[in-house]
Amino acid sequence: MKTLKKSYLKRTICLILVALMFFCLFALSGCKKKQDDLNSIADKLNCYNIDIDFDVNTHHAAVKQKVNYINHAQAVIKKLPFHIYPNFFKEGATNTIVPQNRMNDAYPNGVSYAEFNITRLQVAGGDTNINYVGEYDGILEVDLPFSLMPDDSVEIEFEYNFTLPNCQHRFGYGANTINLANFYPIACVYDANGFNLSGYNSNGDPFYSDMANYNVTLTADKNYLVAHTGDLVEEMANENTTTSVYSAKVVRDFAMVLSDKFSVESEKAGEVQVQYFYFDDADSTGSLKAAVDAINTFSNLFGVYPYKNFCVVKSDFIQGGMEYPNLVMIASDIQNADDYKNVIVHETAHQWWYGMVGNDEFLYPWLDESLTEFCTLLFYDNNEGYNLNHADMLKAERENYSLFISVYEDVLKSIDTSMRAVDKYNTEPEYTYCIYVKGVLMYDSLYNLIGKKAFYNALKTYFEQNKYTNVTPQNLISAFNEAAKTDLTNFFNSWVDGKVVIK
Ligand SMILES: [Zn+2]
């Protein structure tokens, strides 16, 4: 038997150890989930440059906006439509902002209307006419002076001003916060059916937009703090105002909330700076923790949140909460601390379902809203120390749904439980029960049918294959088919069409 020399043995052991070390490092780096590099995606997107001069006393804004629009459609574009959501908040359109039974909550100081006026519109450097189409002038149709070929771009410049209504809503102000959302012309999505010209509706979140890049400059009272989409890149102090420059890449909308009453607490969730803006919260640390836990949990379950910042903002808003990219509004009128945290978790889940994986929320609210609500239940499976849990919440949803069905059948003798477009419900409760409550029951049924492992795998695949795009129901169904190794088309159709009888 031949033995190795001692020095040779030592050198061999060293080599093996070094090799093992490299293997471990490689394995670790392979396992660690990294944030996506958004810069490579950003190059191909539309760009919005928005310069806002906002007066916090009159709630009036003077705005200059430049949009670099790229034709991503495989079609020639001659007219380019933009959503003008503020026109739905003007006099004459009040019935569409909130349901009639919520008017007093939305307008505690009496009905108030927005102003919105475009004073100049230019295309490729030349002035052009301002043509509105659609209900309540909800769509601005910009005539292009030339045919915009696929992959070509055009620059649209707007000058406009608006005054916010005294309304506790997305586009309005209350006693504590100024909510600057859906305030600017945003390009309509061109999808398989051409340009989508949906208007606005009091039910749900009636929005549909493409990923884009935003450079936003806001000049406002220096005593106001600003929660915002994207990153703060520059701040300049003026005599009485502060000018702040924000940059947001690969987001489908841009929103801000201003207040002179905000306190701010922040904490890291992995690479993400989570900030909680609030003006009255006895358990602010617990609220911030819910947001941090939600970012961590959903990053682990579905795929990593790729942005640097996330703002959770207590706001004068009447409908529980509202999601925007990197920013969620949480209604200040929620009294119960567990409900409040639950809304934080729900709105955070929307960063994945709506924020990164987008869809036509007007037509298919079950794609983002129902899935988000079910993921809110899943959060509690993955986080202890909260007073809510999956089983109890599910039981409550079943009871709520049974009550809804029996009441409606008693009164109306028949009921449409299909999960339809947001404007196809007679009342807001109908929408709530069909999309939130029945939505949870649908995804729970699927969870039990295909099992936990396949369910989570499906959502991982759905996220990975569709992030930063807009999906249709087929994208979701395909991801579940792949994970479950069976065709679930009939499952989804029967629930969405309202044929399933729930017992
Ligand atoms: Zn929601």
Boltz pocket constraint, residues with backbone or C-beta under 6 A from the ligand:
constraints:
  - pocket:
      binder: B
      contacts: [[A, 321], [A, 346], [A, 347], [A, 350], [A, 369], [A, 372]]
      max_distance: 6.0
